[in-house]
Amino acid sequence: MREIIKDYNQKVVEDQIRCDLEICPRCENKPATFKRHDVRQRSLLVVVERLIIKVMTWMVRRKCSRCGKTFTDYPPFALPYKRFVSPEILERSLRYLQDDTMTYEQTARELVLGQANGRAPPRRPLPVFYDDPGQAGRLAPSTIHRWITTLGSLPKTLQTALSLLLEKDADIHRQSWDVPPRKYRSQERRRCLLDALRLLHAEGRFRTLFRCSIFPKLAISRCWQ
């Protein structure tokens, strides 16, 4: 991931990043162009061998030729308002949602190989720690909770993704998922978890059929809703 970010930063410096959005996330119209307005730095967090590493990247700001407002053209590894890179968010969220036995505490840990002792080495869940001395501590279960809450609160993104998938796969709406009652205390939380699970499954199918991700382009074009 650090190499991907490094390569992206170089392309930003050389002005090789092109905006492929069709709809302005500010006015929700289709303008003639999105001009490069500015760039700004932002730090992102990457998990590397149980260490949370801070990596700097460039964010390109675009201006809509129709409404004149600016917005951030997020790179493929970043999400609005989230400090961790998107692959980390999506992978751990799916790990929690699709495994009925998984807890937030377990999801925040990293599975590593233990001692072999002549047999296949067991995998042990160990904490993931921040590498920054100014931010002591480890990846918290509440962080995973917030990620899933965000993913379960994007109805427009989910609806648009399912509509696009339906054009290619008529069976997409026939699939059903559920979460065990122990993972929620209210019907509102159950709905949130189910929508997050549906969105993550749609993400996997979207990549297979369209060779691209729902995040961040499609999600942002739906105004991150």
PyRosetta script that sets phi, psi and omega in degrees:
from pyrosetta import init, pose_from_sequence

init()
pose = pose_from_sequence("MREIIKDYNQKVVEDQIRCDLEICPRCENKPATFKRHDVRQRSLLVVVERLIIKVMTWMVRRKCSRCGKTFTDYPPFALPYKRFVSPEILERSLRYLQDDTMTYEQTARELVLGQANGRAPPRRPLPVFYDDPGQAGRLAPSTIHRWITTLGSLPKTLQTALSLLLEKDADIHRQSWDVPPRKYRSQERRRCLLDALRLLHAEGRFRTLFRCSIFPKLAISRCWQ")
pose.set_psi(1, -38.2)
pose.set_omega(1, 179.1)
pose.set_phi(2, -64.0)
pose.set_psi(2, -34.8)
pose.set_omega(2, 177.3)
pose.set_phi(3, -69.2)
pose.set_psi(3, -37.1)
pose.set_omega(3, 177.6)
pose.set_phi(4, -63.0)
pose.set_psi(4, -43.3)
pose.set_omega(4, 179.3)
pose.set_phi(5, -66.2)
pose.set_psi(5, -41.2)
pose.set_omega(5, 178.7)
pose.set_phi(6, -61.1)
pose.set_psi(6, -43.6)
pose.set_omega(6, 179.4)
pose.set_phi(7, -65.0)
pose.set_psi(7, -40.1)
pose.set_omega(7, 178.7)
pose.set_phi(8, -64.2)
pose.set_psi(8, -42.5)
pose.set_omega(8, 179.7)
pose.set_phi(9, -59.7)
pose.set_psi(9, -39.8)
pose.set_omega(9, 179.4)
pose.set_phi(10, -64.9)
pose.set_psi(10, -39.3)
pose.set_omega(10, 178.2)
pose.set_phi(11, -66.6)
pose.set_psi(11, -34.5)
pose.set_omega(11, 176.2)
pose.set_phi(12, -64.0)
pose.set_psi(12, -45.7)
pose.set_omega(12, 179.6)
pose.set_phi(13, -59.5)
pose.set_psi(13, -38.3)
pose.set_omega(13, -179.0)
pose.set_phi(14, -88.3)
pose.set_psi(14, 7.3)
pose.set_omega(14, 179.2)
pose.set_phi(15, 55.1)
pose.set_psi(15, 46.1)
pose.set_omega(15, 180.0)
pose.set_phi(16, -103.7)
pose.set_psi(16, 1.2)
pose.set_omega(16, -179.7)
pose.set_phi(17, -88.7)
pose.set_psi(17, 122.6)
pose.set_omega(17, -179.9)
pose.set_phi(18, -108.3)
pose.set_psi(18, 139.9)
pose.set_omega(18, -179.8)
pose.set_phi(19, -81.6)
pose.set_psi(19, 121.7)
pose.set_omega(19, 179.7)
pose.set_phi(20, -107.7)
pose.set_psi(20, 17.9)
pose.set_omega(20, 173.7)
pose.set_phi(21, -73.9)
pose.set_psi(21, 145.2)
pose.set_omega(21, 175.5)
pose.set_phi(22, -104.5)
pose.set_psi(22, -30.7)
pose.set_omega(22, -177.8)
pose.set_phi(23, -111.6)
pose.set_psi(23, 133.5)
pose.set_omega(23, 178.9)
pose.set_phi(24, -70.2)
pose.set_psi(24, 126.6)
pose.set_omega(24, 179.3)
pose.set_phi(25, -71.6)
pose.set_psi(25, -8.9)
pose.set_omega(25, 178.8)
pose.set_phi(26, -93.7)
pose.set_psi(26, -49.5)
pose.set_omega(26, -178.4)
pose.set_phi(27, -103.5)
pose.set_psi(27, -9.4)
pose.set_omega(27, 178.7)
pose.set_phi(28, 61.3)
pose.set_psi(28, 27.5)
pose.set_omega(28, 174.1)
pose.set_phi(29, -111.7)
pose.set_psi(29, 171.1)
pose.set_omega(29, 179.9)
pose.set_phi(30, -103.5)
pose.set_psi(30, 102.7)
pose.set_omega(30, -178.5)
pose.set_phi(31, -83.2)
pose.set_psi(31, 173.2)
pose.set_omega(31, 177.0)
pose.set_phi(32, -71.1)
pose.set_psi(32, -42.0)
pose.set_omega(32, -177.9)
pose.set_phi(33, -147.3)
pose.set_psi(33, 161.9)
pose.set_omega(33, 167.6)
pose.set_phi(34, -120.2)
pose.set_psi(34, 108.5)
pose.set_omega(34, -177.6)
pose.set_phi(35, -87.7)
pose.set_psi(35, 147.3)
pose.set_omega(35, 175.3)
pose.set_phi(36, -69.6)
pose.set_psi(36, 122.1)
pose.set_omega(36, -175.5)
pose.set_phi(37, -101.9)
pose.set_psi(37, -43.3)
pose.set_omega(37, -175.5)
pose.set_phi(38, -168.2)
pose.set_psi(38, 171.7)
pose.set_omega(38, 171.5)
pose.set_phi(39, -132.3)
pose.set_psi(39, 150.1)
pose.set_omega(39, 177.3)
pose.set_phi(40, -142.5)
pose.set_psi(40, 155.0)
pose.set_omega(40, 179.4)
pose.set_phi(41, -89.4)
pose.set_psi(41, 150.0)
pose.set_omega(41, 176.0)
pose.set_phi(42, -149.0)
pose.set_psi(42, 140.4)
pose.set_omega(42, 177.5)
pose.set_phi(43, -91.0)
pose.set_psi(43, 139.2)
pose.set_omega(43, 176.7)
pose.set_phi(44, -124.1)
pose.set_psi(44, 155.7)
pose.set_omega(44, -178.8)
pose.set_phi(45, -109.3)
pose.set_psi(45, 130.9)
pose.set_omega(45, -179.7)
pose.set_phi(46, -124.4)
pose.set_psi(46, 135.4)
pose.set_omega(46, 176.8)
pose.set_phi(47, -89.5)
pose.set_psi(47, 120.4)
pose.set_omega(47, 179.4)
pose.set_phi(48, -129.1)
pose.set_psi(48, 107.2)
pose.set_omega(48, 176.5)
pose.set_phi(49, 50.8)
pose.set_psi(49, 55.8)
pose.set_omega(49, 175.8)
pose.set_phi(50, 69.6)
pose.set_psi(50, 13.0)
pose.set_omega(50, 174.2)
pose.set_phi(51, -119.0)
pose.set_psi(51, 136.5)
pose.set_omega(51, 177.9)
pose.set_phi(52, -94.7)
pose.set_psi(52, 108.6)
pose.set_omega(52, -173.6)
pose.set_phi(53, -101.2)
pose.set_psi(53, 138.0)
pose.set_omega(53, 175.4)
pose.set_phi(54, -88.9)
pose.set_psi(54, 129.1)
pose.set_omega(54, -179.7)
pose.set_phi(55, -128.0)
pose.set_psi(55, 135.9)
pose.set_omega(55, -179.6)
pose.set_phi(56, -92.1)
pose.set_psi(56, 141.5)
pose.set_omega(56, 176.6)
pose.set_phi(57, -140.1)
pose.set_psi(57, 167.3)
pose.set_omega(57, 176.6)
pose.set_phi(58, -100.0)
pose.set_psi(58, 139.8)
pose.set_omega(58, 173.7)
pose.set_phi(59, -114.6)
pose.set_psi(59, 124.9)
pose.set_omega(59, -179.7)
pose.set_phi(60, -87.0)
pose.set_psi(60, 132.4)
pose.set_omega(60, 175.2)
pose.set_phi(61, -99.9)
pose.set_psi(61, 131.9)
pose.set_omega(61, 180.0)
pose.set_phi(62, -113.4)
pose.set_psi(62, 156.1)
pose.set_omega(62, 175.5)
pose.set_phi(63, -120.6)
pose.set_psi(63, 130.8)
pose.set_omega(63, 178.7)
pose.set_phi(64, -78.1)
pose.set_psi(64, 127.5)
pose.set_omega(64, -178.8)
pose.set_phi(65, -71.3)
pose.set_psi(65, -12.7)
pose.set_omega(65, -178.3)
pose.set_phi(66, -92.3)
pose.set_psi(66, -51.7)
pose.set_omega(66, -177.6)
pose.set_phi(67, -99.5)
pose.set_psi(67, -14.9)
pose.set_omega(67, 177.9)
pose.set_phi(68, 79.3)
pose.set_psi(68, 3.4)
pose.set_omega(68, -179.4)
pose.set_phi(69, -89.9)
pose.set_psi(69, 156.2)
pose.set_omega(69, -178.4)
pose.set_phi(70, -106.3)
pose.set_psi(70, 156.9)
pose.set_omega(70, 177.6)
pose.set_phi(71, -153.8)
pose.set_psi(71, 164.5)
pose.set_omega(71, 179.8)
pose.set_phi(72, -89.1)
pose.set_psi(72, 127.7)
pose.set_omega(72, 175.6)
pose.set_phi(73, -91.1)
pose.set_psi(73, 92.8)
pose.set_omega(73, -172.4)
pose.set_phi(74, -68.9)
pose.set_psi(74, 141.2)
pose.set_omega(74, 174.4)
pose.set_phi(75, -70.3)
pose.set_psi(75, 165.6)
pose.set_omega(75, -174.9)
pose.set_phi(76, -66.6)
pose.set_psi(76, -11.7)
pose.set_omega(76, -177.6)
pose.set_phi(77, -106.6)
pose.set_psi(77, 11.3)
pose.set_omega(77, -177.4)
pose.set_phi(78, -130.5)
pose.set_psi(78, 151.9)
pose.set_omega(78, 177.8)
pose.set_phi(79, -126.2)
pose.set_psi(79, 149.7)
pose.set_omega(79, 178.1)
pose.set_phi(80, -58.8)
pose.set_psi(80, 136.2)
pose.set_omega(80, 173.5)
pose.set_phi(81, 66.8)
pose.set_psi(81, 10.3)
pose.set_omega(81, 179.9)
pose.set_phi(82, -117.1)
pose.set_psi(82, 135.3)
pose.set_omega(82, -177.7)
pose.set_phi(83, -85.6)
pose.set_psi(83, -30.3)
pose.set_omega(83, 180.0)
pose.set_phi(84, -81.2)
pose.set_psi(84, 152.0)
pose.set_omega(84, 177.8)
pose.set_phi(85, -65.4)
pose.set_psi(85, 149.2)
pose.set_omega(85, -173.9)
pose.set_phi(86, -61.2)
pose.set_psi(86, -38.9)
pose.set_omega(86, 178.5)
pose.set_phi(87, -57.8)
pose.set_psi(87, -35.9)
pose.set_omega(87, 178.7)
pose.set_phi(88, -67.2)
pose.set_psi(88, -43.0)
pose.set_omega(88, 180.0)
pose.set_phi(89, -63.9)
pose.set_psi(89, -47.9)
pose.set_omega(89, -176.1)
pose.set_phi(90, -69.0)
pose.set_psi(90, -40.9)
pose.set_omega(90, -176.9)
pose.set_phi(91, -67.4)
pose.set_psi(91, -46.3)
pose.set_omega(91, -178.2)
pose.set_phi(92, -70.9)
pose.set_psi(92, -35.4)
pose.set_omega(92, 177.5)
pose.set_phi(93, -63.8)
pose.set_psi(93, -43.9)
pose.set_omega(93, 178.8)
pose.set_phi(94, -66.1)
pose.set_psi(94, -36.8)
pose.set_omega(94, 178.3)
pose.set_phi(95, -58.6)
pose.set_psi(95, -42.9)
pose.set_omega(95, 179.4)
pose.set_phi(96, -69.6)
pose.set_psi(96, -44.1)
pose.set_omega(96, -171.6)
pose.set_phi(97, -75.2)
pose.set_psi(97, -33.6)
pose.set_omega(97, -175.1)
pose.set_phi(98, -91.8)
pose.set_psi(98, -8.2)
pose.set_omega(98, 177.2)
pose.set_phi(99, -108.5)
pose.set_psi(99, 111.7)
pose.set_omega(99, -176.0)
pose.set_phi(100, -63.2)
pose.set_psi(100, -24.1)
pose.set_omega(100, -177.3)
pose.set_phi(101, -91.4)
pose.set_psi(101, -8.9)
pose.set_omega(101, -174.6)
pose.set_phi(102, -75.0)
pose.set_psi(102, 139.2)
pose.set_omega(102, 175.0)
pose.set_phi(103, -110.5)
pose.set_psi(103, 167.6)
pose.set_omega(103, 176.8)
pose.set_phi(104, -63.1)
pose.set_psi(104, -37.8)
pose.set_omega(104, 179.3)
pose.set_phi(105, -62.0)
pose.set_psi(105, -44.9)
pose.set_omega(105, 179.9)
pose.set_phi(106, -67.5)
pose.set_psi(106, -37.2)
pose.set_omega(106, -179.2)
pose.set_phi(107, -65.9)
pose.set_psi(107, -30.2)
pose.set_omega(107, -179.5)
pose.set_phi(108, -79.0)
pose.set_psi(108, -3.6)
pose.set_omega(108, 179.5)
pose.set_phi(109, -102.3)
pose.set_psi(109, 168.5)
pose.set_omega(109, -179.1)
pose.set_phi(110, -115.3)
pose.set_psi(110, 131.8)
pose.set_omega(110, 177.7)
pose.set_phi(111, -81.1)
pose.set_psi(111, 121.6)
pose.set_omega(111, 179.8)
pose.set_phi(112, -127.9)
pose.set_psi(112, 155.9)
pose.set_omega(112, -179.8)
pose.set_phi(113, -74.8)
pose.set_psi(113, 136.1)
pose.set_omega(113, 175.8)
pose.set_phi(114, -90.3)
pose.set_psi(114, -161.3)
pose.set_omega(114, 179.0)
pose.set_phi(115, -76.9)
pose.set_psi(115, 141.3)
pose.set_omega(115, -174.2)
pose.set_phi(116, -73.7)
pose.set_psi(116, -49.9)
pose.set_omega(116, -177.5)
pose.set_phi(117, 55.7)
pose.set_psi(117, 39.3)
pose.set_omega(117, 177.1)
pose.set_phi(118, 79.9)
pose.set_psi(118, -1.7)
pose.set_omega(118, 179.4)
pose.set_phi(119, -125.4)
pose.set_psi(119, 179.0)
pose.set_omega(119, 175.8)
pose.set_phi(120, -62.4)
pose.set_psi(120, 124.4)
pose.set_omega(120, -175.8)
pose.set_phi(121, -65.5)
pose.set_psi(121, 133.8)
pose.set_omega(121, 178.2)
pose.set_phi(122, -71.6)
pose.set_psi(122, 155.1)
pose.set_omega(122, 177.3)
pose.set_phi(123, -100.2)
pose.set_psi(123, 125.1)
pose.set_omega(123, -176.5)
pose.set_phi(124, -112.7)
pose.set_psi(124, 135.0)
pose.set_omega(124, 175.9)
pose.set_phi(125, -79.5)
pose.set_psi(125, 117.5)
pose.set_omega(125, -178.3)
pose.set_phi(126, -120.1)
pose.set_psi(126, 150.9)
pose.set_omega(126, -177.5)
pose.set_phi(127, -62.6)
pose.set_psi(127, 155.4)
pose.set_omega(127, 176.2)
pose.set_phi(128, -111.0)
pose.set_psi(128, 123.0)
pose.set_omega(128, -171.9)
pose.set_phi(129, -108.6)
pose.set_psi(129, 151.1)
pose.set_omega(129, 174.1)
pose.set_phi(130, -75.0)
pose.set_psi(130, 134.4)
pose.set_omega(130, 179.3)
pose.set_phi(131, -82.2)
pose.set_psi(131, -18.6)
pose.set_omega(131, -178.0)
pose.set_phi(132, -74.8)
pose.set_psi(132, 120.6)
pose.set_omega(132, 179.4)
pose.set_phi(133, -60.4)
pose.set_psi(133, -26.8)
pose.set_omega(133, -179.2)
pose.set_phi(134, -80.6)
pose.set_psi(134, -4.3)
pose.set_omega(134, 179.9)
pose.set_phi(135, -134.1)
pose.set_psi(135, 74.5)
pose.set_omega(135, -178.7)
pose.set_phi(136, -69.6)
pose.set_psi(136, 153.5)
pose.set_omega(136, 177.8)
pose.set_phi(137, 122.5)
pose.set_psi(137, -171.1)
pose.set_omega(137, -176.4)
pose.set_phi(138, -132.1)
pose.set_psi(138, 170.2)
pose.set_omega(138, 177.1)
pose.set_phi(139, -60.5)
pose.set_psi(139, 121.4)
pose.set_omega(139, -172.4)
pose.set_phi(140, -92.3)
pose.set_psi(140, 146.6)
pose.set_omega(140, 174.6)
pose.set_phi(141, -56.8)
pose.set_psi(141, -32.3)
pose.set_omega(141, 180.0)
pose.set_phi(142, -65.0)
pose.set_psi(142, -26.1)
pose.set_omega(142, 176.6)
pose.set_phi(143, -66.2)
pose.set_psi(143, -43.4)
pose.set_omega(143, 177.0)
pose.set_phi(144, -62.2)
pose.set_psi(144, -40.7)
pose.set_omega(144, 178.5)
pose.set_phi(145, -58.6)
pose.set_psi(145, -44.1)
pose.set_omega(145, -179.5)
pose.set_phi(146, -67.6)
pose.set_psi(146, -39.0)
pose.set_omega(146, 178.3)
pose.set_phi(147, -59.1)
pose.set_psi(147, -47.8)
pose.set_omega(147, -178.0)
pose.set_phi(148, -66.8)
pose.set_psi(148, -36.0)
pose.set_omega(148, 176.5)
pose.set_phi(149, -60.5)
pose.set_psi(149, -41.8)
pose.set_omega(149, 178.1)
pose.set_phi(150, -64.6)
pose.set_psi(150, -47.0)
pose.set_omega(150, -178.5)
pose.set_phi(151, -64.7)
pose.set_psi(151, -30.3)
pose.set_omega(151, 178.8)
pose.set_phi(152, -85.0)
pose.set_psi(152, 3.1)
pose.set_omega(152, -177.6)
pose.set_phi(153, -118.7)
pose.set_psi(153, 33.7)
pose.set_omega(153, -179.8)
pose.set_phi(154, -123.4)
pose.set_psi(154, 65.1)
pose.set_omega(154, -174.6)
pose.set_phi(155, -62.7)
pose.set_psi(155, -39.4)
pose.set_omega(155, 179.9)
pose.set_phi(156, -66.3)
pose.set_psi(156, -40.3)
pose.set_omega(156, 178.5)
pose.set_phi(157, -63.3)
pose.set_psi(157, -46.0)
pose.set_omega(157, 179.2)
pose.set_phi(158, -62.4)
pose.set_psi(158, -44.6)
pose.set_omega(158, -178.8)
pose.set_phi(159, -63.3)
pose.set_psi(159, -44.4)
pose.set_omega(159, -179.8)
pose.set_phi(160, -65.0)
pose.set_psi(160, -43.2)
pose.set_omega(160, 179.8)
pose.set_phi(161, -62.5)
pose.set_psi(161, -44.3)
pose.set_omega(161, 179.4)
pose.set_phi(162, -65.4)
pose.set_psi(162, -36.8)
pose.set_omega(162, 178.5)
pose.set_phi(163, -64.5)
pose.set_psi(163, -42.2)
pose.set_omega(163, 178.4)
pose.set_phi(164, -67.1)
pose.set_psi(164, -39.5)
pose.set_omega(164, 179.2)
pose.set_phi(165, -67.5)
pose.set_psi(165, -34.7)
pose.set_omega(165, -179.1)
pose.set_phi(166, -61.7)
pose.set_psi(166, -30.2)
pose.set_omega(166, 178.3)
pose.set_phi(167, -67.1)
pose.set_psi(167, -25.5)
pose.set_omega(167, -178.5)
pose.set_phi(168, -104.9)
pose.set_psi(168, -28.8)
pose.set_omega(168, -174.1)
pose.set_phi(169, -136.4)
pose.set_psi(169, 101.9)
pose.set_omega(169, -176.2)
pose.set_phi(170, -69.9)
pose.set_psi(170, -15.3)
pose.set_omega(170, -177.4)
pose.set_phi(171, -89.2)
pose.set_psi(171, -0.7)
pose.set_omega(171, -174.2)
pose.set_phi(172, -61.0)
pose.set_psi(172, -36.9)
pose.set_omega(172, -177.8)
pose.set_phi(173, -80.6)
pose.set_psi(173, -10.2)
pose.set_omega(173, 179.5)
pose.set_phi(174, -84.0)
pose.set_psi(174, -14.3)
pose.set_omega(174, 179.1)
pose.set_phi(175, -77.0)
pose.set_psi(175, 141.9)
pose.set_omega(175, -179.7)
pose.set_phi(176, -133.2)
pose.set_psi(176, 146.8)
pose.set_omega(176, 179.0)
pose.set_phi(177, -134.4)
pose.set_psi(177, 162.3)
pose.set_omega(177, 175.4)
pose.set_phi(178, -151.5)
pose.set_psi(178, 164.2)
pose.set_omega(178, 177.1)
pose.set_phi(179, -123.7)
pose.set_psi(179, 145.7)
pose.set_omega(179, -178.6)
pose.set_phi(180, -65.3)
pose.set_psi(180, 146.3)
pose.set_omega(180, -177.9)
pose.set_phi(181, -56.8)
pose.set_psi(181, -26.3)
pose.set_omega(181, -178.2)
pose.set_phi(182, -69.1)
pose.set_psi(182, -12.6)
pose.set_omega(182, -178.6)
pose.set_phi(183, -90.5)
pose.set_psi(183, -0.6)
pose.set_omega(183, 178.5)
pose.set_phi(184, -148.5)
pose.set_psi(184, 156.8)
pose.set_omega(184, 179.8)
pose.set_phi(185, -117.8)
pose.set_psi(185, -3.8)
pose.set_omega(185, 179.5)
pose.set_phi(186, -145.2)
pose.set_psi(186, 159.8)
pose.set_omega(186, 177.4)
pose.set_phi(187, -67.6)
pose.set_psi(187, -28.4)
pose.set_omega(187, 177.6)
pose.set_phi(188, -66.3)
pose.set_psi(188, -40.9)
pose.set_omega(188, 178.1)
pose.set_phi(189, -68.9)
pose.set_psi(189, -37.5)
pose.set_omega(189, 177.1)
pose.set_phi(190, -59.6)
pose.set_psi(190, -45.0)
pose.set_omega(190, 178.5)
pose.set_phi(191, -60.5)
pose.set_psi(191, -42.6)
pose.set_omega(191, -179.9)
pose.set_phi(192, -61.6)
pose.set_psi(192, -45.3)
pose.set_omega(192, 179.8)
pose.set_phi(193, -64.5)
pose.set_psi(193, -41.0)
pose.set_omega(193, 179.6)
pose.set_phi(194, -65.3)
pose.set_psi(194, -42.5)
pose.set_omega(194, 179.1)
pose.set_phi(195, -65.5)
pose.set_psi(195, -38.3)
pose.set_omega(195, 177.0)
pose.set_phi(196, -64.5)
pose.set_psi(196, -41.8)
pose.set_omega(196, 178.8)
pose.set_phi(197, -65.2)
pose.set_psi(197, -42.5)
pose.set_omega(197, 178.5)
pose.set_phi(198, -63.4)
pose.set_psi(198, -39.9)
pose.set_omega(198, -179.8)
pose.set_phi(199, -66.5)
pose.set_psi(199, -40.2)
pose.set_omega(199, -179.6)
pose.set_phi(200, -70.0)
pose.set_psi(200, -36.4)
pose.set_omega(200, 174.5)
pose.set_phi(201, -68.1)
pose.set_psi(201, -38.4)
pose.set_omega(201, 176.1)
pose.set_phi(202, -63.2)
pose.set_psi(202, -35.0)
pose.set_omega(202, 177.9)
pose.set_phi(203, -61.4)
pose.set_psi(203, -45.3)
pose.set_omega(203, 178.9)
pose.set_phi(204, -62.6)
pose.set_psi(204, -43.7)
pose.set_omega(204, 179.0)
pose.set_phi(205, -68.0)
pose.set_psi(205, -36.5)
pose.set_omega(205, 179.8)
pose.set_phi(206, -61.9)
pose.set_psi(206, -43.0)
pose.set_omega(206, 179.0)
pose.set_phi(207, -63.8)
pose.set_psi(207, -38.1)
pose.set_omega(207, -179.2)
pose.set_phi(208, -67.1)
pose.set_psi(208, -44.3)
pose.set_omega(208, -173.7)
pose.set_phi(209, -84.1)
pose.set_psi(209, -37.5)
pose.set_omega(209, -173.5)
pose.set_phi(210, -109.8)
pose.set_psi(210, -3.5)
pose.set_omega(210, 179.1)
pose.set_phi(211, 59.0)
pose.set_psi(211, 31.6)
pose.set_omega(211, 176.7)
pose.set_phi(212, -154.2)
pose.set_psi(212, 171.7)
pose.set_omega(212, -176.3)
pose.set_phi(213, -102.4)
pose.set_psi(213, 154.3)
pose.set_omega(213, 171.6)
pose.set_phi(214, -67.2)
pose.set_psi(214, -30.2)
pose.set_omega(214, -175.3)
pose.set_phi(215, -106.0)
pose.set_psi(215, 139.1)
pose.set_omega(215, -3.8)
pose.set_phi(216, -96.4)
pose.set_psi(216, -9.1)
pose.set_omega(216, -167.8)
pose.set_phi(217, -60.5)
pose.set_psi(217, -55.1)
pose.set_omega(217, -177.2)
pose.set_phi(218, -63.9)
pose.set_psi(218, -41.2)
pose.set_omega(218, -179.4)
pose.set_phi(219, -63.6)
pose.set_psi(219, -40.9)
pose.set_omega(219, -179.7)
pose.set_phi(220, -71.4)
pose.set_psi(220, -37.1)
pose.set_omega(220, 178.8)
pose.set_phi(221, -64.8)
pose.set_psi(221, -21.6)
pose.set_omega(221, 174.6)
pose.set_phi(222, -92.7)
pose.set_psi(222, 20.5)
pose.set_omega(222, 178.2)
pose.set_phi(223, 61.0)
pose.set_psi(223, 31.4)
pose.set_omega(223, 176.5)
pose.set_phi(224, 54.1)
pose.set_psi(224, 47.6)
pose.set_omega(224, -178.9)
pose.set_phi(225, -129.6)
pose.dump_pdb("model.pdb")
